[in-house]
Amino acid sequence: MIRLLIVDDHPLVRKGLIHLLDEAPGEFQVQEAGTGQEGLSMIRQNAYDVVLLDLSLPDIHGLDVLQQVGVEFPNLPVLVLSIHPENQFAIRALKAGAYGYITKDTDPEDLLTAIRTAAKGKKYISPQLACSLVAYISGESPLLPHESLSDREYQVMRLMAVGKTIREISNVLQLSPNTISTYRRRLLQKMGLRNNAELVRYAARHNLLE
């Protein structure tokens, strides 16, 4: 039996996943968490074979949860299940230690395959993501400006792009406004942009908005 923890802030998503997993009787033992902190707490208190992790959590960004799990439980497979398309977060998630990246419109059978694969300690890479990884590694796909950002700069950039203020971003990421301002300055420099308006236009052009 695969012991699985689902970390997602949408109850309907969690219930839908549990219903899907229930169709494989006796194969999965599932628990659920609605926030990043709750998920980390449950991981520290229980033994799991796989964690299914959303990125858009209300308290901690999923990438931060992923990195923390990697520090505390380096042998625990984490699969990222996200609404964001692969070109936004997949490579970042894999570099941070994820065993796979699955979008929420993935075929249910592919999701089950990904979970079973991760439970065996192996990475799951979809054919589409495999092509992206080959292009990325070979240099055939040149980096876009936003792809050169650090994970934290990328998080700040996306929050800025949807209109969040410096103080709002500091509350979301639990960092000081001065630190957020520093990230803002760095990311604008790296991307060759002058202000928030140019950033919003860039994010819209590259489908980076929520």
Rosetta constraint file for C-alpha pairs under 8 A:
AtomPair CA 1 CA 26 HARMONIC 6.51 0.50
AtomPair CA 1 CA 27 HARMONIC 4.72 0.50
AtomPair CA 1 CA 28 HARMONIC 5.32 0.50
AtomPair CA 1 CA 29 HARMONIC 6.55 0.50
AtomPair CA 2 CA 27 HARMONIC 6.07 0.50
AtomPair CA 2 CA 28 HARMONIC 4.73 0.50
AtomPair CA 2 CA 29 HARMONIC 5.99 0.50
AtomPair CA 2 CA 48 HARMONIC 7.78 0.50
AtomPair CA 2 CA 49 HARMONIC 5.97 0.50
AtomPair CA 2 CA 50 HARMONIC 7.48 0.50
AtomPair CA 2 CA 116 HARMONIC 7.94 0.50
AtomPair CA 2 CA 119 HARMONIC 6.91 0.50
AtomPair CA 3 CA 28 HARMONIC 6.00 0.50
AtomPair CA 3 CA 29 HARMONIC 4.77 0.50
AtomPair CA 3 CA 30 HARMONIC 6.06 0.50
AtomPair CA 3 CA 47 HARMONIC 7.50 0.50
AtomPair CA 3 CA 48 HARMONIC 4.88 0.50
AtomPair CA 3 CA 49 HARMONIC 5.08 0.50
AtomPair CA 3 CA 50 HARMONIC 6.58 0.50
AtomPair CA 4 CA 28 HARMONIC 6.79 0.50
AtomPair CA 4 CA 29 HARMONIC 6.01 0.50
AtomPair CA 4 CA 30 HARMONIC 4.83 0.50
AtomPair CA 4 CA 31 HARMONIC 6.36 0.50
AtomPair CA 4 CA 48 HARMONIC 5.74 0.50
AtomPair CA 4 CA 49 HARMONIC 6.05 0.50
AtomPair CA 4 CA 50 HARMONIC 5.05 0.50
AtomPair CA 4 CA 51 HARMONIC 5.74 0.50
AtomPair CA 4 CA 52 HARMONIC 7.26 0.50
AtomPair CA 5 CA 30 HARMONIC 5.84 0.50
AtomPair CA 5 CA 31 HARMONIC 4.90 0.50
AtomPair CA 5 CA 32 HARMONIC 5.45 0.50
AtomPair CA 5 CA 33 HARMONIC 7.39 0.50
AtomPair CA 5 CA 39 HARMONIC 7.88 0.50
AtomPair CA 5 CA 48 HARMONIC 6.78 0.50
AtomPair CA 5 CA 50 HARMONIC 6.58 0.50
AtomPair CA 5 CA 51 HARMONIC 4.81 0.50
AtomPair CA 5 CA 52 HARMONIC 6.08 0.50
AtomPair CA 6 CA 14 HARMONIC 6.83 0.50
AtomPair CA 6 CA 30 HARMONIC 7.36 0.50
AtomPair CA 6 CA 31 HARMONIC 6.33 0.50
AtomPair CA 6 CA 32 HARMONIC 4.67 0.50
AtomPair CA 6 CA 33 HARMONIC 6.18 0.50
AtomPair CA 6 CA 51 HARMONIC 6.07 0.50
AtomPair CA 6 CA 52 HARMONIC 4.78 0.50
AtomPair CA 6 CA 53 HARMONIC 6.20 0.50
AtomPair CA 7 CA 32 HARMONIC 5.93 0.50
AtomPair CA 7 CA 33 HARMONIC 4.76 0.50
AtomPair CA 7 CA 34 HARMONIC 5.80 0.50
AtomPair CA 7 CA 35 HARMONIC 6.64 0.50
AtomPair CA 7 CA 36 HARMONIC 7.03 0.50
AtomPair CA 7 CA 39 HARMONIC 5.89 0.50
AtomPair CA 7 CA 51 HARMONIC 7.40 0.50
AtomPair CA 7 CA 52 HARMONIC 6.11 0.50
AtomPair CA 7 CA 53 HARMONIC 4.91 0.50
AtomPair CA 7 CA 54 HARMONIC 6.07 0.50
AtomPair CA 8 CA 13 HARMONIC 7.32 0.50
AtomPair CA 8 CA 14 HARMONIC 6.56 0.50
AtomPair CA 8 CA 32 HARMONIC 7.75 0.50
AtomPair CA 8 CA 33 HARMONIC 6.42 0.50
AtomPair CA 8 CA 34 HARMONIC 5.12 0.50
AtomPair CA 8 CA 35 HARMONIC 6.64 0.50
AtomPair CA 8 CA 53 HARMONIC 6.49 0.50
AtomPair CA 8 CA 54 HARMONIC 5.21 0.50
AtomPair CA 8 CA 56 HARMONIC 7.95 0.50
AtomPair CA 8 CA 57 HARMONIC 6.74 0.50
AtomPair CA 9 CA 33 HARMONIC 7.44 0.50
AtomPair CA 9 CA 34 HARMONIC 4.22 0.50
AtomPair CA 9 CA 35 HARMONIC 5.82 0.50
AtomPair CA 9 CA 54 HARMONIC 7.90 0.50
AtomPair CA 9 CA 56 HARMONIC 7.87 0.50
AtomPair CA 9 CA 57 HARMONIC 5.90 0.50
AtomPair CA 9 CA 58 HARMONIC 7.02 0.50
AtomPair CA 10 CA 14 HARMONIC 6.45 0.50
AtomPair CA 10 CA 34 HARMONIC 7.01 0.50
AtomPair CA 11 CA 15 HARMONIC 6.07 0.50
AtomPair CA 11 CA 34 HARMONIC 7.52 0.50
AtomPair CA 12 CA 16 HARMONIC 5.98 0.50
AtomPair CA 13 CA 17 HARMONIC 6.16 0.50
AtomPair CA 14 CA 18 HARMONIC 6.16 0.50
AtomPair CA 14 CA 32 HARMONIC 7.05 0.50
AtomPair CA 15 CA 19 HARMONIC 6.07 0.50
AtomPair CA 16 CA 20 HARMONIC 6.25 0.50
AtomPair CA 17 CA 21 HARMONIC 6.19 0.50
AtomPair CA 18 CA 22 HARMONIC 6.03 0.50
AtomPair CA 18 CA 30 HARMONIC 7.05 0.50
AtomPair CA 19 CA 23 HARMONIC 6.77 0.50
AtomPair CA 20 CA 24 HARMONIC 7.77 0.50
AtomPair CA 20 CA 108 HARMONIC 7.59 0.50
AtomPair CA 21 CA 25 HARMONIC 7.84 0.50
AtomPair CA 21 CA 28 HARMONIC 6.57 0.50
AtomPair CA 21 CA 112 HARMONIC 7.87 0.50
AtomPair CA 22 CA 26 HARMONIC 7.99 0.50
AtomPair CA 22 CA 28 HARMONIC 7.41 0.50
AtomPair CA 24 CA 28 HARMONIC 7.31 0.50
AtomPair CA 32 CA 39 HARMONIC 7.80 0.50
AtomPair CA 33 CA 38 HARMONIC 5.75 0.50
AtomPair CA 33 CA 39 HARMONIC 5.22 0.50
AtomPair CA 33 CA 42 HARMONIC 7.83 0.50
AtomPair CA 34 CA 38 HARMONIC 6.70 0.50
AtomPair CA 34 CA 39 HARMONIC 7.26 0.50
AtomPair CA 34 CA 57 HARMONIC 7.83 0.50
AtomPair CA 35 CA 39 HARMONIC 6.11 0.50
AtomPair CA 35 CA 57 HARMONIC 5.86 0.50
AtomPair CA 35 CA 58 HARMONIC 6.33 0.50
AtomPair CA 35 CA 59 HARMONIC 6.36 0.50
AtomPair CA 35 CA 60 HARMONIC 7.49 0.50
AtomPair CA 36 CA 40 HARMONIC 6.19 0.50
AtomPair CA 36 CA 57 HARMONIC 6.30 0.50
AtomPair CA 36 CA 58 HARMONIC 7.67 0.50
AtomPair CA 36 CA 59 HARMONIC 6.25 0.50
AtomPair CA 36 CA 60 HARMONIC 5.39 0.50
AtomPair CA 36 CA 61 HARMONIC 7.41 0.50
AtomPair CA 36 CA 62 HARMONIC 7.04 0.50
AtomPair CA 36 CA 65 HARMONIC 6.24 0.50
AtomPair CA 37 CA 41 HARMONIC 6.12 0.50
AtomPair CA 37 CA 59 HARMONIC 7.26 0.50
AtomPair CA 37 CA 60 HARMONIC 7.19 0.50
AtomPair CA 38 CA 42 HARMONIC 6.18 0.50
AtomPair CA 39 CA 43 HARMONIC 6.18 0.50
AtomPair CA 40 CA 44 HARMONIC 6.22 0.50
AtomPair CA 40 CA 65 HARMONIC 7.27 0.50
AtomPair CA 40 CA 69 HARMONIC 7.40 0.50
AtomPair CA 41 CA 45 HARMONIC 6.36 0.50
AtomPair CA 42 CA 46 HARMONIC 5.89 0.50
AtomPair CA 43 CA 47 HARMONIC 6.75 0.50
AtomPair CA 43 CA 48 HARMONIC 7.14 0.50
AtomPair CA 48 CA 76 HARMONIC 7.45 0.50
AtomPair CA 49 CA 76 HARMONIC 6.58 0.50
AtomPair CA 49 CA 77 HARMONIC 6.88 0.50
AtomPair CA 49 CA 119 HARMONIC 5.59 0.50
AtomPair CA 50 CA 76 HARMONIC 6.48 0.50
AtomPair CA 50 CA 77 HARMONIC 5.11 0.50
AtomPair CA 50 CA 78 HARMONIC 5.81 0.50
AtomPair CA 50 CA 79 HARMONIC 7.32 0.50
AtomPair CA 50 CA 115 HARMONIC 7.03 0.50
AtomPair CA 50 CA 118 HARMONIC 6.65 0.50
AtomPair CA 50 CA 119 HARMONIC 5.79 0.50
AtomPair CA 51 CA 76 HARMONIC 7.64 0.50
AtomPair CA 51 CA 77 HARMONIC 6.39 0.50
AtomPair CA 51 CA 78 HARMONIC 4.68 0.50
AtomPair CA 51 CA 79 HARMONIC 6.10 0.50
AtomPair CA 52 CA 78 HARMONIC 6.02 0.50
AtomPair CA 52 CA 79 HARMONIC 4.93 0.50
AtomPair CA 52 CA 80 HARMONIC 5.90 0.50
AtomPair CA 52 CA 81 HARMONIC 6.31 0.50
AtomPair CA 53 CA 62 HARMONIC 6.86 0.50
AtomPair CA 53 CA 66 HARMONIC 7.99 0.50
AtomPair CA 53 CA 78 HARMONIC 6.80 0.50
AtomPair CA 53 CA 79 HARMONIC 6.03 0.50
AtomPair CA 53 CA 80 HARMONIC 4.77 0.50
AtomPair CA 53 CA 81 HARMONIC 5.65 0.50
AtomPair CA 53 CA 82 HARMONIC 7.78 0.50
AtomPair CA 54 CA 62 HARMONIC 6.03 0.50
AtomPair CA 54 CA 80 HARMONIC 5.86 0.50
AtomPair CA 54 CA 81 HARMONIC 5.14 0.50
AtomPair CA 54 CA 82 HARMONIC 5.26 0.50
AtomPair CA 55 CA 61 HARMONIC 5.82 0.50
AtomPair CA 55 CA 62 HARMONIC 3.80 0.50
AtomPair CA 55 CA 63 HARMONIC 6.43 0.50
AtomPair CA 55 CA 80 HARMONIC 7.13 0.50
AtomPair CA 55 CA 81 HARMONIC 7.44 0.50
AtomPair CA 55 CA 82 HARMONIC 6.01 0.50
AtomPair CA 56 CA 61 HARMONIC 6.00 0.50
AtomPair CA 56 CA 62 HARMONIC 6.20 0.50
AtomPair CA 56 CA 82 HARMONIC 7.69 0.50
AtomPair CA 57 CA 61 HARMONIC 5.69 0.50
AtomPair CA 57 CA 62 HARMONIC 6.37 0.50
AtomPair CA 58 CA 172 HARMONIC 7.91 0.50
AtomPair CA 59 CA 172 HARMONIC 6.78 0.50
AtomPair CA 59 CA 173 HARMONIC 7.83 0.50
AtomPair CA 60 CA 64 HARMONIC 6.58 0.50
AtomPair CA 60 CA 65 HARMONIC 6.80 0.50
AtomPair CA 60 CA 172 HARMONIC 7.61 0.50
AtomPair CA 60 CA 173 HARMONIC 6.85 0.50
AtomPair CA 61 CA 65 HARMONIC 6.58 0.50
AtomPair CA 61 CA 173 HARMONIC 7.57 0.50
AtomPair CA 62 CA 66 HARMONIC 6.05 0.50
AtomPair CA 63 CA 67 HARMONIC 6.17 0.50
AtomPair CA 63 CA 93 HARMONIC 6.65 0.50
AtomPair CA 63 CA 96 HARMONIC 7.30 0.50
AtomPair CA 63 CA 151 HARMONIC 7.89 0.50
AtomPair CA 64 CA 68 HARMONIC 6.16 0.50
AtomPair CA 65 CA 69 HARMONIC 6.16 0.50
AtomPair CA 66 CA 70 HARMONIC 6.25 0.50
AtomPair CA 66 CA 78 HARMONIC 7.20 0.50
AtomPair CA 66 CA 93 HARMONIC 7.92 0.50
AtomPair CA 66 CA 96 HARMONIC 6.91 0.50
AtomPair CA 66 CA 97 HARMONIC 7.15 0.50
AtomPair CA 66 CA 98 HARMONIC 7.09 0.50
AtomPair CA 67 CA 71 HARMONIC 6.39 0.50
AtomPair CA 67 CA 96 HARMONIC 6.03 0.50
AtomPair CA 67 CA 97 HARMONIC 7.16 0.50
AtomPair CA 68 CA 72 HARMONIC 6.27 0.50
AtomPair CA 69 CA 73 HARMONIC 5.26 0.50
AtomPair CA 69 CA 74 HARMONIC 6.75 0.50
AtomPair CA 69 CA 76 HARMONIC 7.58 0.50
AtomPair CA 70 CA 74 HARMONIC 4.43 0.50
AtomPair CA 70 CA 75 HARMONIC 7.61 0.50
AtomPair CA 70 CA 76 HARMONIC 7.57 0.50
AtomPair CA 70 CA 97 HARMONIC 6.67 0.50
AtomPair CA 77 CA 98 HARMONIC 7.02 0.50
AtomPair CA 77 CA 99 HARMONIC 5.83 0.50
AtomPair CA 77 CA 118 HARMONIC 5.88 0.50
AtomPair CA 77 CA 119 HARMONIC 6.92 0.50
AtomPair CA 77 CA 121 HARMONIC 6.61 0.50
AtomPair CA 78 CA 97 HARMONIC 7.75 0.50
AtomPair CA 78 CA 98 HARMONIC 5.26 0.50
AtomPair CA 78 CA 99 HARMONIC 5.59 0.50
AtomPair CA 78 CA 100 HARMONIC 7.42 0.50
AtomPair CA 78 CA 118 HARMONIC 7.61 0.50
AtomPair CA 79 CA 98 HARMONIC 5.70 0.50
AtomPair CA 79 CA 99 HARMONIC 5.34 0.50
AtomPair CA 79 CA 100 HARMONIC 4.97 0.50
AtomPair CA 79 CA 101 HARMONIC 6.02 0.50
AtomPair CA 79 CA 102 HARMONIC 7.43 0.50
AtomPair CA 79 CA 114 HARMONIC 7.87 0.50
AtomPair CA 79 CA 115 HARMONIC 7.47 0.50
AtomPair CA 79 CA 118 HARMONIC 7.42 0.50
AtomPair CA 80 CA 93 HARMONIC 7.36 0.50
AtomPair CA 80 CA 98 HARMONIC 6.64 0.50
AtomPair CA 80 CA 99 HARMONIC 7.83 0.50
AtomPair CA 80 CA 100 HARMONIC 6.20 0.50
AtomPair CA 80 CA 101 HARMONIC 4.78 0.50
AtomPair CA 80 CA 102 HARMONIC 6.05 0.50
AtomPair CA 81 CA 101 HARMONIC 6.11 0.50
AtomPair CA 81 CA 102 HARMONIC 4.80 0.50
AtomPair CA 81 CA 103 HARMONIC 5.50 0.50
AtomPair CA 81 CA 104 HARMONIC 6.20 0.50
AtomPair CA 82 CA 101 HARMONIC 7.61 0.50
AtomPair CA 82 CA 102 HARMONIC 6.39 0.50
AtomPair CA 82 CA 103 HARMONIC 4.89 0.50
AtomPair CA 82 CA 104 HARMONIC 5.64 0.50
AtomPair CA 83 CA 103 HARMONIC 5.52 0.50
AtomPair CA 83 CA 104 HARMONIC 5.25 0.50
AtomPair CA 83 CA 105 HARMONIC 7.66 0.50
AtomPair CA 84 CA 88 HARMONIC 6.48 0.50
AtomPair CA 84 CA 89 HARMONIC 7.09 0.50
AtomPair CA 84 CA 103 HARMONIC 6.62 0.50
AtomPair CA 84 CA 210 HARMONIC 7.95 0.50
AtomPair CA 85 CA 89 HARMONIC 7.29 0.50
AtomPair CA 85 CA 90 HARMONIC 7.90 0.50
AtomPair CA 85 CA 103 HARMONIC 6.34 0.50
AtomPair CA 86 CA 90 HARMONIC 4.85 0.50
AtomPair CA 86 CA 91 HARMONIC 7.81 0.50
AtomPair CA 86 CA 101 HARMONIC 7.31 0.50
AtomPair CA 86 CA 102 HARMONIC 7.75 0.50
AtomPair CA 86 CA 103 HARMONIC 7.10 0.50
AtomPair CA 86 CA 129 HARMONIC 6.93 0.50
AtomPair CA 87 CA 91 HARMONIC 7.68 0.50
AtomPair CA 88 CA 208 HARMONIC 6.96 0.50
AtomPair CA 89 CA 93 HARMONIC 5.95 0.50
AtomPair CA 90 CA 94 HARMONIC 6.19 0.50
AtomPair CA 90 CA 101 HARMONIC 5.66 0.50
AtomPair CA 90 CA 129 HARMONIC 7.69 0.50
AtomPair CA 91 CA 95 HARMONIC 6.07 0.50
AtomPair CA 91 CA 133 HARMONIC 7.45 0.50
AtomPair CA 92 CA 96 HARMONIC 6.17 0.50
AtomPair CA 92 CA 151 HARMONIC 7.28 0.50
AtomPair CA 93 CA 97 HARMONIC 6.48 0.50
AtomPair CA 93 CA 98 HARMONIC 5.47 0.50
AtomPair CA 93 CA 100 HARMONIC 7.96 0.50
AtomPair CA 93 CA 101 HARMONIC 7.19 0.50
AtomPair CA 94 CA 98 HARMONIC 4.65 0.50
AtomPair CA 94 CA 99 HARMONIC 6.69 0.50
AtomPair CA 94 CA 100 HARMONIC 6.68 0.50
AtomPair CA 94 CA 101 HARMONIC 7.46 0.50
AtomPair CA 99 CA 118 HARMONIC 6.26 0.50
AtomPair CA 99 CA 122 HARMONIC 7.00 0.50
AtomPair CA 99 CA 123 HARMONIC 4.58 0.50
AtomPair CA 99 CA 124 HARMONIC 6.12 0.50
AtomPair CA 100 CA 114 HARMONIC 7.29 0.50
AtomPair CA 100 CA 118 HARMONIC 7.81 0.50
AtomPair CA 100 CA 123 HARMONIC 5.85 0.50
AtomPair CA 100 CA 124 HARMONIC 4.85 0.50
AtomPair CA 100 CA 125 HARMONIC 5.87 0.50
AtomPair CA 101 CA 124 HARMONIC 7.68 0.50
AtomPair CA 101 CA 125 HARMONIC 7.26 0.50
AtomPair CA 102 CA 106 HARMONIC 6.56 0.50
AtomPair CA 102 CA 111 HARMONIC 7.23 0.50
AtomPair CA 102 CA 126 HARMONIC 7.96 0.50
AtomPair CA 106 CA 110 HARMONIC 6.63 0.50
AtomPair CA 106 CA 111 HARMONIC 6.63 0.50
AtomPair CA 107 CA 111 HARMONIC 6.50 0.50
AtomPair CA 108 CA 112 HARMONIC 6.32 0.50
AtomPair CA 109 CA 113 HARMONIC 6.16 0.50
AtomPair CA 110 CA 114 HARMONIC 6.11 0.50
AtomPair CA 111 CA 115 HARMONIC 6.31 0.50
AtomPair CA 112 CA 116 HARMONIC 6.17 0.50
AtomPair CA 113 CA 117 HARMONIC 5.97 0.50
AtomPair CA 114 CA 118 HARMONIC 6.12 0.50
AtomPair CA 114 CA 124 HARMONIC 5.49 0.50
AtomPair CA 115 CA 119 HARMONIC 6.10 0.50
AtomPair CA 116 CA 120 HARMONIC 6.60 0.50
AtomPair CA 117 CA 121 HARMONIC 6.84 0.50
AtomPair CA 117 CA 122 HARMONIC 5.56 0.50
AtomPair CA 117 CA 123 HARMONIC 6.70 0.50
AtomPair CA 117 CA 124 HARMONIC 6.27 0.50
AtomPair CA 118 CA 122 HARMONIC 5.04 0.50
AtomPair CA 118 CA 123 HARMONIC 5.88 0.50
AtomPair CA 118 CA 124 HARMONIC 6.69 0.50
AtomPair CA 125 CA 129 HARMONIC 6.14 0.50
AtomPair CA 125 CA 130 HARMONIC 5.99 0.50
AtomPair CA 126 CA 130 HARMONIC 6.04 0.50
AtomPair CA 127 CA 131 HARMONIC 6.42 0.50
AtomPair CA 128 CA 132 HARMONIC 6.58 0.50
AtomPair CA 129 CA 133 HARMONIC 6.11 0.50
AtomPair CA 130 CA 134 HARMONIC 6.22 0.50
AtomPair CA 131 CA 135 HARMONIC 6.29 0.50
AtomPair CA 132 CA 136 HARMONIC 6.04 0.50
AtomPair CA 133 CA 137 HARMONIC 5.99 0.50
AtomPair CA 134 CA 138 HARMONIC 5.92 0.50
AtomPair CA 135 CA 139 HARMONIC 5.91 0.50
AtomPair CA 135 CA 140 HARMONIC 4.93 0.50
AtomPair CA 135 CA 141 HARMONIC 5.18 0.50
AtomPair CA 136 CA 140 HARMONIC 6.51 0.50
AtomPair CA 136 CA 141 HARMONIC 5.55 0.50
AtomPair CA 136 CA 142 HARMONIC 7.49 0.50
AtomPair CA 143 CA 147 HARMONIC 5.76 0.50
AtomPair CA 143 CA 148 HARMONIC 6.76 0.50
AtomPair CA 144 CA 148 HARMONIC 7.02 0.50
AtomPair CA 145 CA 149 HARMONIC 7.50 0.50
AtomPair CA 145 CA 190 HARMONIC 6.87 0.50
AtomPair CA 145 CA 191 HARMONIC 4.88 0.50
AtomPair CA 145 CA 192 HARMONIC 7.88 0.50
AtomPair CA 146 CA 154 HARMONIC 7.05 0.50
AtomPair CA 146 CA 191 HARMONIC 6.35 0.50
AtomPair CA 148 CA 190 HARMONIC 7.45 0.50
AtomPair CA 149 CA 153 HARMONIC 5.63 0.50
AtomPair CA 149 CA 154 HARMONIC 5.65 0.50
AtomPair CA 149 CA 187 HARMONIC 6.64 0.50
AtomPair CA 149 CA 190 HARMONIC 7.30 0.50
AtomPair CA 150 CA 154 HARMONIC 6.03 0.50
AtomPair CA 151 CA 155 HARMONIC 6.27 0.50
AtomPair CA 152 CA 156 HARMONIC 6.29 0.50
AtomPair CA 152 CA 183 HARMONIC 7.78 0.50
AtomPair CA 153 CA 157 HARMONIC 6.01 0.50
AtomPair CA 153 CA 183 HARMONIC 5.70 0.50
AtomPair CA 153 CA 184 HARMONIC 7.31 0.50
AtomPair CA 153 CA 186 HARMONIC 7.78 0.50
AtomPair CA 153 CA 187 HARMONIC 6.03 0.50
AtomPair CA 154 CA 158 HARMONIC 6.25 0.50
AtomPair CA 154 CA 187 HARMONIC 7.86 0.50
AtomPair CA 155 CA 159 HARMONIC 6.33 0.50
AtomPair CA 156 CA 160 HARMONIC 6.08 0.50
AtomPair CA 156 CA 169 HARMONIC 6.99 0.50
AtomPair CA 156 CA 180 HARMONIC 7.28 0.50
AtomPair CA 156 CA 183 HARMONIC 7.07 0.50
AtomPair CA 156 CA 184 HARMONIC 6.97 0.50
AtomPair CA 157 CA 161 HARMONIC 6.09 0.50
AtomPair CA 157 CA 184 HARMONIC 7.20 0.50
AtomPair CA 157 CA 187 HARMONIC 7.15 0.50
AtomPair CA 157 CA 199 HARMONIC 7.85 0.50
AtomPair CA 158 CA 162 HARMONIC 6.57 0.50
AtomPair CA 158 CA 203 HARMONIC 7.63 0.50
AtomPair CA 158 CA 208 HARMONIC 6.89 0.50
AtomPair CA 158 CA 209 HARMONIC 6.69 0.50
AtomPair CA 159 CA 163 HARMONIC 6.70 0.50
AtomPair CA 159 CA 164 HARMONIC 5.56 0.50
AtomPair CA 159 CA 169 HARMONIC 6.65 0.50
AtomPair CA 160 CA 164 HARMONIC 5.09 0.50
AtomPair CA 160 CA 165 HARMONIC 6.83 0.50
AtomPair CA 160 CA 166 HARMONIC 7.98 0.50
AtomPair CA 160 CA 169 HARMONIC 7.76 0.50
AtomPair CA 160 CA 196 HARMONIC 7.14 0.50
AtomPair CA 160 CA 199 HARMONIC 7.90 0.50
AtomPair CA 160 CA 200 HARMONIC 7.69 0.50
AtomPair CA 161 CA 196 HARMONIC 7.33 0.50
AtomPair CA 161 CA 199 HARMONIC 6.27 0.50
AtomPair CA 161 CA 200 HARMONIC 4.73 0.50
AtomPair CA 161 CA 203 HARMONIC 6.34 0.50
AtomPair CA 161 CA 209 HARMONIC 6.69 0.50
AtomPair CA 162 CA 200 HARMONIC 7.37 0.50
AtomPair CA 162 CA 209 HARMONIC 6.46 0.50
AtomPair CA 162 CA 210 HARMONIC 7.35 0.50
AtomPair CA 164 CA 168 HARMONIC 5.79 0.50
AtomPair CA 164 CA 169 HARMONIC 6.13 0.50
AtomPair CA 165 CA 169 HARMONIC 6.11 0.50
AtomPair CA 166 CA 170 HARMONIC 6.15 0.50
AtomPair CA 166 CA 177 HARMONIC 5.95 0.50
AtomPair CA 166 CA 180 HARMONIC 6.36 0.50
AtomPair CA 166 CA 181 HARMONIC 6.79 0.50
AtomPair CA 167 CA 171 HARMONIC 6.30 0.50
AtomPair CA 167 CA 177 HARMONIC 5.67 0.50
AtomPair CA 168 CA 172 HARMONIC 6.31 0.50
AtomPair CA 169 CA 173 HARMONIC 6.06 0.50
AtomPair CA 169 CA 174 HARMONIC 7.99 0.50
AtomPair CA 169 CA 177 HARMONIC 7.89 0.50
AtomPair CA 169 CA 180 HARMONIC 7.20 0.50
AtomPair CA 170 CA 174 HARMONIC 5.38 0.50
AtomPair CA 170 CA 175 HARMONIC 4.82 0.50
AtomPair CA 170 CA 176 HARMONIC 5.53 0.50
AtomPair CA 170 CA 177 HARMONIC 5.39 0.50
AtomPair CA 170 CA 180 HARMONIC 6.25 0.50
AtomPair CA 171 CA 175 HARMONIC 6.80 0.50
AtomPair CA 175 CA 179 HARMONIC 6.42 0.50
AtomPair CA 175 CA 180 HARMONIC 6.87 0.50
AtomPair CA 176 CA 180 HARMONIC 6.46 0.50
AtomPair CA 177 CA 181 HARMONIC 6.12 0.50
AtomPair CA 178 CA 182 HARMONIC 6.29 0.50
AtomPair CA 179 CA 183 HARMONIC 6.36 0.50
AtomPair CA 180 CA 184 HARMONIC 6.10 0.50
AtomPair CA 181 CA 185 HARMONIC 6.22 0.50
AtomPair CA 182 CA 186 HARMONIC 6.25 0.50
AtomPair CA 183 CA 187 HARMONIC 6.06 0.50
AtomPair CA 184 CA 188 HARMONIC 6.15 0.50
AtomPair CA 185 CA 189 HARMONIC 6.28 0.50
AtomPair CA 186 CA 190 HARMONIC 6.19 0.50
AtomPair CA 187 CA 191 HARMONIC 6.05 0.50
AtomPair CA 188 CA 192 HARMONIC 5.89 0.50
AtomPair CA 188 CA 193 HARMONIC 4.99 0.50
AtomPair CA 188 CA 194 HARMONIC 6.45 0.50
AtomPair CA 188 CA 195 HARMONIC 7.25 0.50
AtomPair CA 188 CA 199 HARMONIC 7.82 0.50
AtomPair CA 189 CA 193 HARMONIC 6.41 0.50
AtomPair CA 189 CA 194 HARMONIC 7.81 0.50
AtomPair CA 193 CA 198 HARMONIC 6.15 0.50
AtomPair CA 193 CA 199 HARMONIC 6.57 0.50
AtomPair CA 194 CA 198 HARMONIC 6.66 0.50
AtomPair CA 195 CA 199 HARMONIC 6.47 0.50
AtomPair CA 196 CA 200 HARMONIC 6.16 0.50
AtomPair CA 197 CA 201 HARMONIC 6.40 0.50
AtomPair CA 198 CA 202 HARMONIC 6.14 0.50
AtomPair CA 199 CA 203 HARMONIC 6.09 0.50
AtomPair CA 200 CA 204 HARMONIC 6.14 0.50
AtomPair CA 201 CA 205 HARMONIC 6.15 0.50
AtomPair CA 202 CA 206 HARMONIC 6.30 0.50
AtomPair CA 203 CA 207 HARMONIC 5.98 0.50
AtomPair CA 203 CA 208 HARMONIC 4.86 0.50
AtomPair CA 203 CA 209 HARMONIC 6.06 0.50
AtomPair CA 204 CA 208 HARMONIC 6.14 0.50
AtomPair CA 204 CA 209 HARMONIC 6.15 0.50
